[in-house]
Amino acid sequence: MKELFESFYDLIMNTIDNLGIYGPLFGSFLIIIESILPMLPLFVFITINYLAFGHFLGFIISWTCTILGCLLSYFLVKKYFSNFVLRKAKDKNLLNRFVGYFKDMSLPKITVIMSIPFTPAFLMNIAAGLVKMPFKKFLISLLISKLFLVYFWGEVGTGLIESFKNPSSLITVILMVIIAYIFSLLVKKVFKIE
């Protein structure tokens, strides 16, 4: 597994080096695509951006592109694929319960769920699109939660297994989720969002 990651990392870093000034565009493209194709490893791309462009620029590129990718996925489902998904669902009752639960979720709950590093962003984007969540609510949740998520993956950058081996990483996640929850409560109150 380590050799696979190292060879993948070398391939990406060489590609970024060869692209020169277009390197950040490539890093941006990878993050945006990951928000649409969930099988791609987001933590790898964020870590690579951090290593290639430094902590500040790597964070900005990763955070901005994660938000853009999530918004693109949300709009695609909301505008074009929601009826298709609802028609093709095998268990309509389960889907209706899920949609109802997600639709009634408050801004702080959505923000906390989205800030957890192991939450599949793709599913959150689809759910938000299916229930036609208001854009303002979805955007505020993204802006807050992705700060913590991108920071976590950029700093830890070692994936799920390593974060369980390193208790300080888990403590960092818990603290960031608590901070995200408190911050989203404040934003909810200021912007009067239900």
C-alpha positions in Angstrom: 0.0 0.0 0.0 2.8 2.4 0.9 4.6 1.7 -2.4 1.4 2.3 -4.3 0.9 5.7 -2.6 4.5 6.6 -3.2 4.3 5.8 -6.9 1.0 7.6 -7.3 2.5 10.6 -5.4 5.6 10.6 -7.7 3.4 10.5 -10.7 1.3 13.5 -9.5 4.4 15.5 -8.4 6.2 14.9 -11.7 3.1 16.0 -13.6 2.7 19.1 -11.4 6.5 19.9 -11.9 6.1 19.4 -15.7 3.1 21.6 -15.8 4.9 24.6 -14.3 2.6 27.5 -13.9 -0.4 25.3 -14.8 0.4 23.0 -11.8 -2.2 24.7 -9.5 -4.8 24.2 -12.2 -4.1 20.5 -12.3 -4.3 20.3 -8.5 -7.6 22.2 -8.7 -9.0 19.9 -11.4 -8.2 16.8 -9.3 -10.1 18.2 -6.3 -13.2 19.3 -8.3 -13.4 15.9 -10.0 -13.1 14.1 -6.7 -16.3 15.8 -5.5 -18.2 14.3 -8.5 -16.4 10.9 -8.6 -16.4 9.6 -5.1 -14.0 6.7 -5.7 -11.1 9.2 -5.9 -9.2 9.7 -2.6 -9.7 13.4 -1.6 -7.1 13.1 1.2 -4.4 12.2 -1.3 -5.1 15.2 -3.5 -5.3 17.6 -0.5 -2.0 16.2 0.8 -0.4 16.5 -2.6 -1.5 20.1 -2.9 -0.1 20.8 0.5 3.2 19.2 -0.4 3.4 20.8 -3.8 2.3 24.3 -3.0 3.0 24.7 0.7 0.5 24.9 3.5 -1.1 28.2 2.7 -1.5 28.0 -1.1 -2.2 24.2 -0.9 -5.0 24.9 1.7 -6.5 27.7 -0.4 -6.5 25.6 -3.6 -7.9 22.6 -1.9 -10.6 24.5 0.1 -11.8 26.5 -2.9 -11.9 23.6 -5.3 -13.6 21.3 -2.8 -16.3 23.8 -2.4 -16.6 24.3 -6.2 -16.8 20.5 -6.8 -19.5 20.1 -4.1 -21.5 22.9 -5.6 -21.2 21.5 -9.0 -22.3 18.1 -7.8 -25.2 19.7 -5.8 -26.5 21.7 -8.8 -26.2 18.7 -11.2 -28.4 16.6 -8.9 -30.8 19.4 -8.0 -31.4 20.5 -11.6 -30.9 17.4 -13.7 -30.8 14.1 -11.8 -33.1 14.3 -8.8 -36.1 12.9 -10.7 -33.9 10.1 -12.2 -32.6 9.1 -8.7 -36.0 9.2 -7.2 -37.5 7.0 -10.0 -34.6 4.5 -9.9 -34.5 4.0 -6.2 -35.2 0.4 -5.2 -36.5 1.0 -1.7 -38.8 4.1 -2.0 -39.7 4.0 1.7 -36.1 4.1 2.8 -35.3 6.9 0.3 -38.4 8.9 1.5 -37.4 8.5 5.1 -33.8 9.6 4.3 -34.9 12.6 2.2 -37.4 13.6 5.0 -34.7 13.4 7.7 -32.1 15.2 5.6 -34.6 17.9 4.6 -35.4 18.7 8.2 -31.8 18.8 9.3 -30.6 22.1 10.9 -27.6 24.0 9.6 -25.4 23.1 12.6 -26.1 19.4 12.1 -25.4 19.4 8.4 -22.2 21.5 9.0 -21.0 19.0 11.7 -21.6 16.0 9.5 -19.9 17.6 6.5 -16.9 18.6 8.6 -16.1 15.0 9.7 -13.2 13.9 7.5 -14.7 10.4 6.9 -18.1 11.6 5.7 -18.6 10.9 1.9 -19.0 14.4 0.5 -20.6 13.0 -2.7 -23.5 11.5 -0.7 -24.0 14.8 1.1 -24.1 16.7 -2.2 -26.6 14.2 -3.7 -28.8 14.4 -0.6 -28.7 18.2 -0.6 -29.6 18.2 -4.3 -32.4 15.6 -3.9 -34.1 17.6 -1.1 -33.5 20.8 -3.0 -31.9 22.3 0.0 -31.7 26.1 -0.2 -28.5 27.2 -1.8 -27.7 29.7 1.1 -27.9 26.9 3.7 -25.8 24.5 1.6 -23.2 27.1 0.8 -22.8 28.2 4.4 -22.5 24.6 5.6 -19.8 24.0 2.9 -17.8 27.1 3.7 -17.6 26.3 7.4 -17.2 22.5 7.2 -14.7 22.4 4.4 -12.3 24.7 6.4 -12.0 22.0 9.0 -12.0 19.1 6.6 -9.3 20.5 4.3 -7.1 21.5 7.2 -7.4 18.1 8.8 -6.5 16.2 5.6 -3.8 18.6 4.8 -2.1 18.4 8.2 -2.7 14.7 8.9 -2.6 13.7 5.2 -2.1 10.0 6.0 -5.6 8.7 5.6 -8.0 6.7 7.8 -5.6 4.1 9.1 -2.9 6.5 10.2 -5.4 8.8 11.9 -6.6 5.9 14.0 -3.0 5.0 14.9 -2.3 8.6 16.0 -4.7 9.6 18.8 -3.7 13.3 18.6 -5.2 13.3 15.1 -8.5 12.0 16.4 -8.5 14.6 19.2 -7.9 17.3 16.5 -10.9 16.0 14.5 -13.1 16.0 17.6 -12.0 19.6 18.5 -12.6 20.8 14.9 -16.1 19.2 14.8 -17.0 20.9 18.1 -15.7 24.3 16.9 -17.6 23.8 13.6 -20.8 23.1 15.5 -20.4 26.2 17.7 -19.5 28.3 14.7 -22.5 27.0 12.7 -24.8 27.8 15.6 -23.5 31.4 15.6 -24.0 31.7 11.8 -27.5 30.2 12.1 -28.4 32.8 14.6 -26.8 35.7 12.7 -28.3 34.8 9.3 -31.6 33.5 10.8 -31.3 30.1 9.0 -33.5 27.2 10.1 
